[in-house]
Amino acid sequence: EMIRDFKYLSFREEIAKEILDCKNAKVVLDPTLLYNSEEWDELLNFKEKENKNEDKDKYILCYFLANNFKYNKIAERIAKITNYKIKYIPINKNTLLEKDKMVLNCGPREFVKSIRNASYVITDSYHGMIFSIIYNKQFFVLERFNKNNKESQNSRIYNLVNKYNLNDRLINDINDINDIENLQYHLINYNIVNDKLKIERKESISYLINAINNEYKKDEPI
């Protein structure tokens, strides 16, 4: 009940607004989406020079939070179709076994950079998917939780793919890949995605600035 005392309240997912039944709340972008790719490049000090001699070979970046062996099989299937090598950000036992394919010393900057330089991304991570969208990468996202799992966090992924009409990026089984005969004709149209994201980014930032200014207008400017 005390949540309703907040003058400004925003969520990144429709389902959160519905659960808390806050009619005046605003659904906005996840904070990471408030920056576009150029702004993330600047924030993380990425320069074109540092990429000239790096990752000459095209690769598929795999970032899996769940320890699910079928993920590796899906990655291998896409690698076979595309003839790209595989790189894993080591998180779980299955990926730690892929010693010759690991992204070593991977902190936040290296995480974003690995997505930025990838040709394909396969992930079960919400933010793995977000940065794929920010950098206009071809990607597939896997459902990490069983649909009957009460602790499932899949709703945030469903919300994002539905919002940008990316439902065909959501896969559960290697058969979903087998149905795609040629990935080069199964690509995301980022012109549509970027146009919608640009509008939502502007609206979300406007909401945040308005909330801050109205809340602090009686005090010194912040």
N, C-alpha and C positions, 0 to 999 in steps of 0.2 A: 504493500500500500504506500510506503514511503517513496517509492520510485515515482509515483504520480505527483509528488511535490516538486519535482524538477521542472524548472521553467522551460527548458529545452531538452529534448530527448530524441536521440536518433539511433537507428539500428542499421546493420549492413544486410539484414535478411528479413524478408516479409514474415517468415514464420516466427521470428523473435517478437515482432510487433503484435502478431496474433496471439502468441502465448501470454504475453503480458497485458494484452487487451488495452493498449494505449492508443486511443483514437487520434490524439494530436501529435503523435510521434512521427518522425520523418524517416523514411528508408533512404539511406545514402550509400555511397561507395565505401568499400573497405579502404582504410587509410592508405594502404600501399598503392591503390589505384589513383590517388590524387596527384601523383607525379606521372608524367609521361616518360617515354624512354630517354629523351634528351635530358630531362631533369634528373633521372636516375644516373645517367652517365656522368653528369656534372657532380652530383652528390658523392658518387663513388670514385670520382677522378679517373674515369676510363678515358683513354686517349687512343686515337686510331693507330698511332705508332706502335703501341704495345701489342697490337693484334696482327701486324704484318707478317711476322714469322711464327705465329702461333696457330695451332689447330688447322694446318693446311688441309688435312683430311676431314671430310664432312663426318659428323658423328651424331648419334642419338644419345641424348642425356637421359639417364634413368634416375629418378629420385623417388624412392619407395619408403614410406614410413612403416608399412606392414611387412612382416616377414612371410611373404607369400611366394612360393616358388613358381606359381603360374605366371607371375609378373615377368620373371626372367624369360620364360618361354615366349611370352607375347613380344618382348623386346627382341629376342632372337629371330622371331618371325618377321618383324618389321625390318630388321637389319638385313635379312636375307632378301627381302623384296627391294629394298633401297640400295643395297650394297654399301651401306654406311657402317662404320665401326660403332661399338657401344662404349659409353662411359657411365660409370656408376658413382653417384655421391654416396659414400659408405655410411649407412645408417643401421642396418640390421645384419644378421648372420649371413643371409644369402648373398648380400652385396659385398660383405667383407671377405667372402671366399673368392671373389673376382679380383684378385690382387693386381693383375696386369691391366685391369680396366678401371681402376679406381681413380677418382679425382682426389689427389692428396692435399693435406693441409687446407681443408675446405672450411673457411669461415663465412660470414655473411657476404663479404665482397666477392669471394670466389664462387659462392653459390649463385649470385646474380650473374656474374660473368660467365659461368658455365652455361646458363640458360641463354644468355645474350649471344653466345658464339655457336650454339647448337643449331643443327638443321632440323632436328625433331626432338620433342620432349615427350617422355612417357612418365606419368606420375600418378600417385594416389593422394597427393598433397594439395590442399586448397591454395596455398601460396605458390606452390610449384606451378599450378595452373594460372594463377594471376600473373606471375612474371612472364609466363609464356605468352599471355595475351598482351601484356605491356610491350614486349619485344617482338610481337607479331610472328610468333613461332608456330609452325605446324605441331600439334600436340594431340595426345590421347590421355584421358584421365580415367583412372580405375576407381571403382567403388571400394573403399577400404573397409567399410562396415557392412555386415549383413543387414538387410532391410528390416529384420525383426529385432535387431539389437537396440535396446532402449537407450544405449549410450552413443548411438550412431551420430556422426557429424556429417553425414552425407548431404543433409539439407542445404548446407552452404554451397556445395558443389552443384546440386540440382538448381539452386537459385541462379547461379552464375551462367550455367549452360542454357537455361531457359531464357534468361534475360537477353543473351546475345545470339540466340538461335544456334547454339552449338551442341545440340543434343546428340548429333552423330559423332561427337568427340568422346562421348561417354561409352566405355566398353567394359565388358565383364569377363569375356572369354576369348580364347585364341580364335574361335570360330568367327568372331566379329571381324577379325583381321583377315581371315581366309576369304571372307565375302568381298573384300576390297582387292580387285584384281590388279589395279594399278594406282598406287598412292599419288602419283603426280596429277591424276585427274580427280583426286578426292582431297581438295585443299580448302582451307578456310578463306573466305572472302573478307579480308581485313579492312577493306574500304567501308563496308557496312558496319563492322564491329567498331572501328575507330570513330566513325561519325557519331554513333550512339554513345560511345564512351566519352567523347569530347563534350557532348551536351550534359551528360550525367556528372561529369567531373566539374563542370562549371556550376551546376545546381548544388552539388554537395559542398563545394568550397564557399559558395554564396551563403548557404545555410549556416555553415560553421562560423564564417566571419560575422554574419548578422547576429548569431547567438552570443558571440564574444563581445561584440560592440554594445549590444543592448544590455548585457549583463554587467558590463564594466563602465557604462557611459557616465555613471555618477562619480567614478574615480578617475585617477590619472590615466591617460592613454597607455595601453600596454604594447 
